Amino acid sequence: MNLTLSNTQNIFLNSANNCCMFAGLGSGKTWAGTLWGAIQAIKYPGSVGMIGANNPAQLHSVVVPCLKKHLDALGVDYYIGEAPPWESPYESHVNIVSVQGGSYILLRSVFESGANRSILGTELSWAYLDEVRELDESVYDLVNGRMRNKIGTRLIRMTSTPNGKKTWLFRRLVAAQPPNWQILSGTTMDNRDNLPHGYIENLKSTYSAQ
């Protein structure tokens, strides 16, 4: 699989910090986040990871198709929403990606009211959360507390569109700079080779220089 990564994407994919957040508009952050998740599932057979998005439409129309492209490119067999041909610990495979080698990716819409119930009882090897500007602080704490599967890295990766300073995300994670945390800022120009013609010009005409 030949990849052309921006410097920020490369750092994000290879970070050893417990949690790493990649923020930027049109910077290829979801592409990098789903690639990281695919790599975790392949690298650690038997692991159970989670990919979360802010609502079902975002999860199934944006995040899952991106994940599928990576798994296809990496040349592994996988099954979405159906039982794999090997023995599985799950009775239902709805919103589960079963990956060759016996790894599983739980697909969750975790930012909606009450949706944190879908996380309870899980023991996760890793988690990737997309568009965390919509994430409630209590859900982040819950996900962090589920990192106890013995197989895998138990790392959290998050991506987001920037959302200003008046949020718990900025207060707790950006301003406080806790240990084993990393914040990365990507720019639209970093990802210009992968964006459609006219996208950057349209942003320049819409947004301020800042």
Secondary structure, 3 states (H helix, E strand, C coil): CCCCCCHHHHHHHHCCCCEEEEECCCCCHHHHHHHHHHHHHHHCCCCEEEEEECCHHHHHHHHHHHHHHHHHHHCCCEEECCCCCCCCCCCCCCCEEEECCCEEEEEEECCCCCHHHHCCCCCCCEEEECCHHHCCHHHHHHHHHCCCCCCCCCEEEEEECCCCCCCHHHHHHHHCCCCCEEEEECCCHHHHHHCCCCHHHHHHHHCCCC
